[in-house]
Amino acid sequence: MALIAVAADKGAPGVTTAAVVLAAVWPRPVVLAECDPAGGDLVYRFPAARGGRLDPRRGLLSLAVAARRGLQPQQVREHTQTLRGGLDVLTGVSTAEQGAGLEPLWGPVGIALSQLPHTDVVADCGRLGVDGPHYDLLAQASSIVLVTRHNLGEVVRLRERIPALAMALGKRDRARPAFSVVVIADHKGFHTALAEVGQALDHGNGRINVIGGLAYEPRTARQLRGEWGGRLDKSLLARTARDVAGQLATVRPAFGGSDFSGQPALPPPDPVASPVPRASRGRHAGHHAALPAAGSVRASGGGFALPADQPPPATLAQWPAPPGERDPGAVG
């Protein structure tokens, strides 16, 4: 099926929360895979399906050992575990040192995840750094979802990171990567945030697909970490995640489905026309599960540059386009 890689640039937290909530509301059978080379913490955050703790010896590390002897996609299931509530997970490495030990195997693991039979994989790939072996896994993703907050600095860094990411993937015969951006924004300015980030990233050129947003709800995010109980299904975070998951699952780009120097596979949605839902919009086709109480997770089956004598802009919308990317209708 499809490998959906979720990542962010430096200084943009929220990747793990985004990956967990997207997998929890995914409208098809799915596995949540921890593929952050810096290390993950799912094994400490969530209980196993039958109580107790997840086995730290079973997951990405054991899968990587199997990959040394040759790996078939169907073998991935032998290394997954199930969280209380029903979400299947492939737990990651615990430390950056363990992640470094996997350097030759990120590519084979990515191939196996991308070809898992009858199941999509949502991979938490952490924060993007310089080109390295872990990019071999990103090169196998059918879609790369970049998470950012409605913050000028983060959006600028993301815009500058995407050409470097596209170049790195191009070296791996992935010349036309499919990028989608998800914005974490406060519900009070949700529509405006999506519109401003979309404008700052592409300035109307259609280069990057801002596919939607996730409501910024710290309390709900803490529930996903299992800090206290309560139903999460009707939270804004869950409902906006359901919209994003539905789009990612429906608009599943094939390899080469998007061109950084041209048009995306499909036009980005109009953020203003996609308001934060006031009530649950219902499940997508094939979706049969809701977000459970805390402690359990259930699954469904060029750069910006200003002249030195000018102050920085106050808002994202005021940030100028890079040289060579002016509005074609502009005069002068």
Protein Blocks (a to p, Z undefined) as FASTA:
>chain_A
ZZddddddehiahklmmmmmmmmmocbdcddddfbfnbpaklmmpccfkgpjddfkgcjk
lmmmmmmnopafklmmmmgccdehiaacddddfbfklmmmmmmmmmmmmmmmmmgghiac
dddebjaddddfklmmmmmpfbdcddddddfklmmmmmmmmmmmmmmmmmnopabccddd
dddddfklmmmmmmmmmmmmnnonomaccfbdcdddfklmmmmnopagcdfklpmklmmm
mmmmmmmmmmccdehiacfklccfbdcddfklmccdfbdebjaehiabdcddehiacdeh
jopcddfkbccdfbfklpccdehiacfkbgZZ
